[in-house]
Amino acid sequence: MNLLKAGRIAQSGLLAQRVRLNVTASNIANAQVTRTLEGGPYKAKNVILQAVPLSETEPALQQVRVKAIKDDPSPFKEVYDPGHPDADERGIVRYPNVDVITEMVELLSASRAYEANLAVLSTTKSMFLRTLELMK
Amino acid sequence: MWGNFQKLLDTVKLSLRLRTERHQLISSNLANVDTPGYRRKDLPFEKIMQSYITQEKSLKTTHPKHFKMKERTLDDLIKSYQPETLGTPNNVSLEEEMASLTENQLLYESTLQSLAKELERLKEIITEGGR
């Protein structure tokens, strides 16, 4: 059933965008964290999305998949604050490499994309129900 | 008599099939709106419809050993659009896709509506004619 495939694609989009929302929330929540379980400041995480064909017979239809969640390799922010318990011998505290503005933009973009996928889902549903009405 | 209905039903069938196909492609584009390197896909609905409607004027074979014209499948017609990329390697535009989604849905539903009317007409002929 073709309309169900469209629903599955939209569902993969919802899932991927929710992962992005979660990761962004985690980045914003930890924007000031100087201690983590692995040691050192928190590292910003990036979600890597990948397009994968829904089935081998129809390569044009591609759903989306979260390929990986990777650490941002950019350097930590260094702030001079000798009074901070995590300051090194030069008085420098290393803060996470999270840029809150970038994260806010990411958050908005993920939420818009989530809404777009929801709209696809409700459109699919209405098309499906309309088709069913023919049988009355 | 039946020929008219048959032709209409066939046209509606193709139209609905193309609309669902297009709906799937649009949902695929929207799911991948943030995937790096993804290219949008679309289906030239009008062109396919046009070639279907004018099909009867195409070449006919007069001998069984003549070569048949190769039938193009839907997948051949689904082309990957590659217009200019504005800074990003992903060329899906959220606004355009949402607009085509709505347009496609409305046209799908109007095709369905015309099919429903036609079926109603057919039913009326059957019931009234039997009296």
Chai-1 contact restraints between the chains, C-beta under 6 A:
chainA,res_idxA,chainB,res_idxB,connection_type,confidence,min_distance_angstrom,max_distance_angstrom,comment,restraint_id
A,N2,B,T20,contact,1.0,0.0,6.0,A-B,restraint_1
A,L3,B,T20,contact,1.0,0.0,6.0,A-B,restraint_2
A,K5,B,Q24,contact,1.0,0.0,6.0,A-B,restraint_3
A,A6,B,H23,contact,1.0,0.0,6.0,A-B,restraint_4
A,A6,B,Q24,contact,1.0,0.0,6.0,A-B,restraint_5
A,A6,B,S27,contact,1.0,0.0,6.0,A-B,restraint_6
A,I9,B,S27,contact,1.0,0.0,6.0,A-B,restraint_7
A,I9,B,S28,contact,1.0,0.0,6.0,A-B,restraint_8
A,I9,B,A31,contact,1.0,0.0,6.0,A-B,restraint_9
A,A10,B,S27,contact,1.0,0.0,6.0,A-B,restraint_10
A,S12,B,A31,contact,1.0,0.0,6.0,A-B,restraint_11
A,G13,B,A31,contact,1.0,0.0,6.0,A-B,restraint_12
A,L49,B,D34,contact,1.0,0.0,6.0,A-B,restraint_13
A,L49,B,T35,contact,1.0,0.0,6.0,A-B,restraint_14
A,A51,B,N32,contact,1.0,0.0,6.0,A-B,restraint_15
A,A51,B,T35,contact,1.0,0.0,6.0,A-B,restraint_16
A,A51,B,Y38,contact,1.0,0.0,6.0,A-B,restraint_17
A,A60,B,K41,contact,1.0,0.0,6.0,A-B,restraint_18
A,A60,B,I78,contact,1.0,0.0,6.0,A-B,restraint_19
A,L61,B,Q24,contact,1.0,0.0,6.0,A-B,restraint_20
A,L61,B,S28,contact,1.0,0.0,6.0,A-B,restraint_21
A,Q62,B,S28,contact,1.0,0.0,6.0,A-B,restraint_22
A,Q62,B,N32,contact,1.0,0.0,6.0,A-B,restraint_23
A,Q63,B,A31,contact,1.0,0.0,6.0,A-B,restraint_24
A,V64,B,A31,contact,1.0,0.0,6.0,A-B,restraint_25
A,V64,B,N32,contact,1.0,0.0,6.0,A-B,restraint_26
A,V64,B,T35,contact,1.0,0.0,6.0,A-B,restraint_27
A,A113,B,V33,contact,1.0,0.0,6.0,A-B,restraint_28
A,A113,B,D34,contact,1.0,0.0,6.0,A-B,restraint_29
A,A116,B,L30,contact,1.0,0.0,6.0,A-B,restraint_30
A,A116,B,L94,contact,1.0,0.0,6.0,A-B,restraint_31
A,N117,B,L30,contact,1.0,0.0,6.0,A-B,restraint_32
A,V120,B,S27,contact,1.0,0.0,6.0,A-B,restraint_33
A,V120,B,L30,contact,1.0,0.0,6.0,A-B,restraint_34
A,T123,B,L101,contact,1.0,0.0,6.0,A-B,restraint_35
A,T123,B,Q105,contact,1.0,0.0,6.0,A-B,restraint_36
A,M127,B,Q105,contact,1.0,0.0,6.0,A-B,restraint_37
A,M127,B,Y108,contact,1.0,0.0,6.0,A-B,restraint_38
A,R130,B,E109,contact,1.0,0.0,6.0,A-B,restraint_39
A,R130,B,L112,contact,1.0,0.0,6.0,A-B,restraint_40
A,L134,B,A116,contact,1.0,0.0,6.0,A-B,restraint_41
